[in-house]
Structures are given as C-alpha cells and as structure tokens.
Amino acid sequence: MAERKRGLFGYYRQFEGLSEEEVNTSLREAAAERRAKELARVDPLDLSRTTWPEYPPPAIVNAITFAARRGLHRYLDRSSSELRSELAHRHGVAEGRLVVGDGVAQLISEAAAALLEADDELITPWPSYPLYPVVARHARGVAVPVAGFGVDDVLAAVNDRTRLVALCNPNDPTGELLSLGELRRLLEGLPERVVVLLDEALRDFVDAEPVDATLALLEDFPRLLIFRTFSKAWGLAGLRCGYALGGPGAEPLLEQLAPELGVNELAQAGALEAIRTQERMLERRRAAIAEQRTALTAALRERGVDVPESQANILWLPAPGPHGASDLATKLDRAGIAVQTGNGVGAPDRVRLTIPHRPEDAARLLRALDLAAEQAL
C-alpha cells in the first residue's frame, strides 16, 4: 500500500510548480501520444490459410460443450449415425452412400489405400493440393502431375496403369473451377477402371453454379467419389470432420473409408449443430467472399496483374522472377500480411493469398501490393 502511495505521489509531484493550463497541456500531449501509438499498431492479417479466420458461432461452441459434459465418459457413436443421417437428408442421398470421416485428407488417403495397387498411377492436375502425391506414395502408387487444369490434358495422360484421378475443384492453389459440363466430359472420357476423387473442400465458395450441382453426377458415374469438409467455409477446421459421397453401388467402398474407431464425438456435435442452425451464416460468408473476390480481381487487373479467374476464397498471383514469390511474401510480411508462396508446389513465381472477407482488409492488401510493386521498380 505504501509503495502504491509513493507511486501516486510521484505521479502528481511532476505537476508541482506548473500552472493549470500547463498541466492540462501536458496531459493532452500524453493522451495524443498514446492515441498515435495505438493507431500505428496494425494487427497482423493472415492470408496464408484457406480456412475461415473468425471464431465459430456460440451455438456451435455450446453444442460441443454440452456433448463434452454429457458423454466423454462413454464410447462414441462409431458410425456417426445422427450426423450421417442429417447430411444424407441435406444432400438427398441414401445414408449408405455417405460416410463421415476425420476430414477430407483422411478420407482421400483411405480411398487411395483401398484402390491403388503397387505401381498404379494417380493423375492430378498441377499445381494442386500437395496431399495427392503423398497419398499415392503411401499406397505404393505413382503420382502423375499434369500441367494445367484442363480436361484434355488429364485425358491425354491416362494409360493402362491409371487407376485414380484426384481433382481439387475449385482448385487449391489456383482457384480455378471445372464446370459441371467439363466434369461430365472428363467422366465420360475416362475408362471404367478409373475412379475420380473429386475434392470439393472449397466448393462452398462457388457462385458460378449451384453448390450441389455436382452431386447429380453420382447417379450417372458410379466411379465418382465426392469429398466435402467442415474446415473451410464452415470455419471448423479444428474439428477435423468431413464426408464422402458416392453413387449407387459405392456402399462397400465407402464403408472402407470410415475411421477405424469413428469420428470424435465433439466433432460430430459441432458439425451437426452447424448444418442444423448455421446455413444463413454460410450464405453470408459465401456472399462476402464472392463480393470481395470480384472487386479484388478487378482491382488487380486494373493494375496489370494477370490473376486467373477464381471460384474459391483464394487468388493465385504472379510474382515474376526465380525468387519472386519469396520476395513478394517478404514485402507483404513487413506490412503485417502473411501469404503462401507457391514454392511448395513448384511455382516459385506465384503467391496464393486468401481473399479477405472485409472490405477494409482488401483495401489494406491492395495498398501493400502497390507498395511492393513500387519497391520492385
């Protein structure tokens, strides 16, 4: 207490001998200095991840908390029956044609393990999601990257050893979308032995066609599997929850993809609450990304930046030069903005950035890119 009094006395002693006007002036200057420091402090902006950046809605957190209090002493529902039933109803498919797993990565890995034999080939457009070559190697198969994101290039790469085509649509990292018509053309052009793993982790951001338009393909192409996730637009990446859908006759294969011990019960509870109560939230997020995607793409093209058309929540920016991506990422980092370089997918001249869903963040990004361009001159 005595120490506190000395501190207070010391604070007020500095004003001894000063007039009231001088004291007020000193206090105003100190307050102005504090405000200036606060305004100068800029929160970091992470545009390096494809997941939604905000905290989940309280309703989802409450559902997870309730599930934890109610049942962590029990074994979980290994078949995710309630969540599976809700998802099947939502998409209009039989429950046996849908399986819930520990995210898209786990489900695709299991599909590759079940379908690939030694030296079988997995074809994937490239650059794309780095998981696909990894799962091919783990399944003793061979990954065949095909430059570009076109149907004809994929079909030209098919041979007698081809067993899988892994297609990220919209594509990560480029944001490109194969339309429903192009997907149908691809499926019609493939031999019957080839299974297509259609990774739609970013599908919720598409506005060029209905989100569930691709599900109709399942009825005509029994060797198509479609994968969806709660990690991206739903913003529940920490739950590690996703699902796969197949056509008639896919039930035995889908059973093989399910996690051995089931999906965590807290993940089931969170995902179930999301699809039951947060559809409007998802629509708002989709609309926000679509609006900022259009505006940001237009602004970049006005600046002469050749950015591909995106239907995801990401843009694939050119960064010329052998170290262009690293240089641009470093300059943006100085402005407090994190992005993902293309180095990991063999594109050192490209940068992938997540589209900010707030206009003020998009404006901040453009200012940082303008400054980076000036520094390059």
Sequence and secondary structure as in RCSB ss.txt:
>XXXX:A:sequence
MAERKRGLFGYYRQFEGLSEEEVNTSLREAAAERRAKELARVDPLDLSRTTWPEYPPPAIVNAITFAARRGLHRY
LDRSSSELRSELAHRHGVAEGRLVVGDGVAQLISEAAAALLEADDELITPWPSYPLYPVVARHARGVAVPVAGFG
VDDVLAAVNDRTRLVALCNPNDPTGELLSLGELRRLLEGLPERVVVLLDEALRDFVDAEPVDATLALLEDFPRLL
IFRTFSKAWGLAGLRCGYALGGPGAEPLLEQLAPELGVNELAQAGALEAIRTQERMLERRRAAIAEQRTALTAAL
RERGVDVPESQANILWLPAPGPHGASDLATKLDRAGIAVQTGNGVGAPDRVRLTIPHRPEDAARLLRALDLAAEQ
AL
>XXXX:A:secstr
 HHHHHHHHHHHHTTTT  HHHHHHHHHHHHHHHHHHHHH    EE S SS  S   HHHHHHHHHHHHHHTTS 
  TT HHHHHHHHHHHT  GGGEEEESHHHHHHHHHHHHH  TT EEEEEES  THHHHHHHHTT EEEEEEBS 
HHHHHHH  TTEEEEEEESS TTT     HHHHHHHHHHS TT EEEEE TTGGG  SS TTGGGGHHHH TTEE
EEEESSSTT  GGG  EEEEE TT HHHHHHHS TT   HHHHHHHHHHHHH HHHHHHHHHHHHHHHHHHHHHH
HHTT      SSSEEEEE  STTHHHHHHHHHHHTTEE EESGGGT TTEEEEE  SSHHHHHHHHHHHHHHHHH
H 
